[in-house]
Amino acid sequence: MFSRSFQRFTDLDKIDLSAIELKDFIRKFIPRINLLDGINIKPIVLDNPVHAKCELLRLGEGLINLINNSVEAISGSGEVMIRLSDHPRDRSLVMIAVEDKGDIKPKHLQDIWKPFFTT
């Protein structure tokens, strides 16, 4: 199961882009995530519709991975925020950020951008 999912996620030759409204996607996506008790997801989205071309499957898998990392970083209860915003320098781009109030020990900071690193 994991190997098929990983292969699909990393197979860059087979990208199928669809035009979607991201705010609607995020609001429909959040209820599908199984969270631990005490963990909440808070969407922070723009007022206006945000359209983008993306591959829904990869976007969903990427968000789930980021949310799982956030949940692992939170001790006990807390909140994971999914922030949808305009790119600060290029209005033709949007940003999706997953944020939490978890704690990263200083010894791990050098490794956080390595693929598959987890604390």
MOTAWO-V441734 format. One record per residue. N is the residue number from 1. SS is DSSP state (H for helix, E for strand, C for the rest). OMEGA is omega in degrees with one decimal (NA if undefined). D_LAST is the distance of its C-alpha to the last C-alpha in Angstrom with 1 decimal. Layout:
N;SS;OMEGA;D_LAST
N;SS;OMEGA;D_LAST
This chain:
1;C;-179.3;23.7
2;H;-176.3;20.3
3;H;177.1;22.2
4;H;179.4;24.8
5;H;179.5;22.5
6;H;179.3;20.6
7;H;178.9;24.0
8;H;-178.0;25.4
9;H;-175.5;22.5
10;H;-179.7;22.9
11;C;-173.7;26.7
12;C;178.7;27.8
13;C;-175.3;31.5
14;C;179.1;31.7
15;C;-179.2;30.8
16;C;-176.1;32.8
17;C;176.0;32.7
18;E;174.6;34.0
19;E;-179.2;35.0
20;E;172.7;33.3
21;E;-170.7;33.2
22;H;-179.5;29.5
23;H;177.8;30.0
24;H;178.7;31.6
25;H;-177.9;28.9
26;H;-179.9;26.1
27;H;178.0;28.2
28;H;-176.8;29.0
29;H;-173.2;25.5
30;H;-178.9;23.8
31;C;-179.3;25.9
32;C;-176.4;24.9
33;C;176.6;21.2
34;C;-178.3;20.5
35;C;173.6;18.6
36;C;175.3;17.9
37;C;177.8;20.6
38;C;178.3;20.1
39;E;178.3;18.2
40;E;174.2;20.5
41;E;-179.9;20.6
42;E;175.5;22.9
43;E;174.5;24.5
44;E;-172.3;25.8
45;C;177.5;28.3
46;C;177.1;31.4
47;C;-177.5;34.8
48;C;175.9;36.3
49;C;-179.7;35.5
50;C;-178.9;33.0
51;E;179.3;34.0
52;E;170.7;32.0
53;E;179.6;32.3
54;E;175.4;29.3
55;C;-173.3;28.5
56;H;-178.1;27.6
57;H;-179.2;25.8
58;H;176.6;23.4
59;H;178.6;23.0
60;H;179.9;22.2
61;H;178.0;19.7
62;H;178.4;17.9
63;H;178.5;18.0
64;H;178.9;16.8
65;H;179.3;13.7
66;H;178.5;13.0
67;H;176.9;14.0
68;H;176.9;11.8
69;H;178.6;8.6
70;H;-179.9;10.4
71;H;178.7;11.4
72;H;-178.0;8.0
73;H;-178.1;7.5
74;C;177.2;11.0
75;C;176.9;12.2
76;C;-178.1;15.5
77;C;179.7;17.4
78;E;-174.6;17.3
79;E;173.4;18.1
80;E;-179.8;16.8
81;E;172.0;19.3
82;E;-175.2;20.5
83;E;176.3;22.7
84;E;-177.0;25.5
85;E;172.8;27.4
86;E;174.2;29.8
87;C;-174.8;28.6
88;C;-177.2;29.8
89;C;-176.2;31.7
90;C;-176.4;32.8
91;C;176.9;34.2
92;C;179.5;34.4
93;C;173.0;30.5
94;E;177.5;28.2
95;E;171.1;24.6
96;E;-179.4;22.2
97;E;173.9;19.1
98;E;-174.0;16.5
99;E;174.9;15.6
100;C;178.3;14.1
101;C;178.5;14.3
102;C;-176.1;10.7
103;C;174.8;9.7
104;C;179.1;7.7
105;C;-178.7;8.7
106;H;-179.4;11.3
107;H;-179.2;10.2
108;H;-174.4;7.3
109;H;-179.0;10.0
110;H;-174.7;11.8
111;H;-169.9;9.4
112;C;-179.2;8.5
113;C;177.0;11.8
114;C;178.5;11.6
115;C;175.5;12.3
116;C;176.2;10.0
117;C;174.7;6.9
118;C;177.9;3.7
119;C;NA;0.0
